[in-house]
Amino acid sequence: MVFFLLHKYVRQERSQGEVIFVENTMEWSVRNANLEKVLAVLEVYLSERYANICNCPRCRNDIAALALNYLPPHYYVESENHKDLGSPWVMVETAVSEAIDRVVEYPNHPSEPQVA
């Protein structure tokens, strides 16, 4: 039954982790509160605490993905009062720090050639 219900909807992805399911004229908007927090902490950490590490789009995306995998999902439907949703800030900061450490240790792109 669920299989057939899911095929009635058309999935559209938008920026900032927003996923929209559209059926005829009805629109559903779902966001992950932790994604917004992870991106905010990531920006601060990469500009201040970890300014000397690789800042390429691949590393930034890897860090965000790892941090989100460390945290439980917190989805919500768009509303005016969503500031307090998601994991506590200390959990998000810890997840981002651990993700940065892991990506620095095991980057997913080749290192720049070393000059001998």
N, C-alpha and C positions, 0 to 999 in steps of 0.2 A: 504494500500500500504506500509506504513512504517513498519507494522508488518512483512510482508513478506521479506522486505529488511533486517531487523535486523537479521532474521534467516539465512541469507546467510553467516554471519560472525561468526567466532569462537572467543570467548573472552578468553584472557589469561591475568592473573594478575601477575605482577612482583613486586619486592620490591620498596619502596619509592613512593607508590601511582601510579605507572605506569600501565596503562592498554593498552594492545595490542589487536587490532582486525585484524584477519588474514583471507583473502579470497584468496584461491588458492595460488598464489605466492606473493600477495601484502601484505605488512605489514604496519600497522598504529601504531604510538607511540604517546600517549597522556599523559601529566603529569599535575599535579595540582601544580602550583607555590606556592600556600599558604601552601601546605603540607611541602614543603622543608623549608619554612621560619618558620613554627610552630615548626618543629623538631629541627631546629637550636636554636631558642629561648628557647625551652623546655630544651635542654641540658644545656644551660648556666644558666637558672633559677634554675634547680634542683641541679646544682653543687655549685651555689653561694648564691642566694637569699633565696631559699627554701631547704636548705641542710638537714633540720631536719624532713622533711615529708616523708611519705612512697614512696619508689622508686621502688616498684614491677612492673612487666610488665603490670599487669591489670590497676594499677593507671596511669601509663605512657600513655597507650593506651586510657584510659578514658579521660585524660587531652587533648591529641591530638585530639580526636574525638570531644569533646566539643568545643575546640578552633576553629576547622575547621567549626563547625556548626554556630559559631558566625560570621564567615567571609564569604563574597561572594566567590563563586568558581572562580578560574582563571586558566582555562585549556589552554595548549599550546602544539604545536607539537615540538618535540625536535629540538633545533637549538643551534648554538653557542652563540647567544646573548639573553639569557633569564634571565639575572641577575636583570633587572628592572621590571620584570613581577610580578603580584600578588598585594596584598594589601600593603599599606604603612607600614613600619616597626613599627610605633607607634600603628597602629591598631592591628598588629599581637601580639605585646608585651602586649597590653591591653587584648586581647582575651585569651592569655595564662595565664595571671595573674588571670583573672576571672575564667577560667576553673580550675586552681589549687585551688583557694579558694573553689569552688563548690565541687571538689572531696575530699578535706580535710574535708569539712563539711559533705558530704554524700558519703563515700567510698562504692564501690561495692563489697567489700570483708569483711568477719567478722573481727572484731578487735582482736588483740592478747589478750589472757586471762589476766585479771588484777590480780596482786598478792595482796592479802589482808594483 
